[in-house]
């Protein structure tokens, strides 16, 4: 199975458990790994045989910049579901959501959730 990876997409959202997070918001970094058959696209150089990554970016942007989730796990799950719903050629998706500045008095590069889903709706093993 072939892969398409979208890395480092940055969006501003209002997700979090604490009221300050929902009010002030912060940047989120999202990555996607899509598993799909890209053989026809590679052979024909035709966009109709692949997924348009600009459209996927726009879909993720609407989700991340939309109504808030308390948990980045829920945000990642929603992204995975919407990608699989919108793109039937995608067999599997792995979503990476990084919250680079959690509201704690600790210093690190953030927290990342990695969540995988397959077309049948099951988590990846």
Secondary structure by P-SEA (a helix, b strand, c coil): cbbbbbccbbbbbbcccccccccbbbbbbbbbbbbcccccccccccccccccaaaaaaaaaaaaaccccccaaaaaaaaaaaaaaacccccbbbbbbbcccccccccccbbbbbbbbcccccccc
